[in-house]
């Protein structure tokens, strides 16, 4: 299968998650196109979509939300999987409530959606972002769970193999 993996990332944490998903799905035999949502001109030729975004102030990034608007009709006919990377370092180490990204995910009706914890590196943040993180109780560090990311990528592969076509077959 030819899978588009489009990821909106501001400081690289979400991009790293998208890269790992792409690596795993590629190893499973799928043809992967990994890019940023704003660089996509068409969904023609893709058999499935994985769309991910960093979450800022409980919202997906503008480029991911714009992608959903631009391709809403195509996204209703293709299998779509979504992921969010939320503020890391919360008291219990869990990402913020995934339901708060709200309307954009509800409009997609993805086959599966997951929220991963991310990374906070204060050297990459603006003064405003550092202030918000501090007020939110975020603790600097990398909280990405790479095993969970790989498990989710394998879940996507299994779902596509079970309900659609095998890699390398024509759709």
Secondary structure, 3 states (H helix, E strand, C coil): CEEEEEEECCCCHHHHHHHHHHHHHHHCCCEEEEECHHHCCCCCCCCEEEEEEEEECCEECHHHHHHHHHCHHHHHHCEEEEEEEECCCCCCCCCCCHHHHCHHHHHHCCCEEEEEECEECHHHCCHHHHHHHHHCCCCCEECCCHHHHHHHHHHHHHHHHHHCCCCCCCC
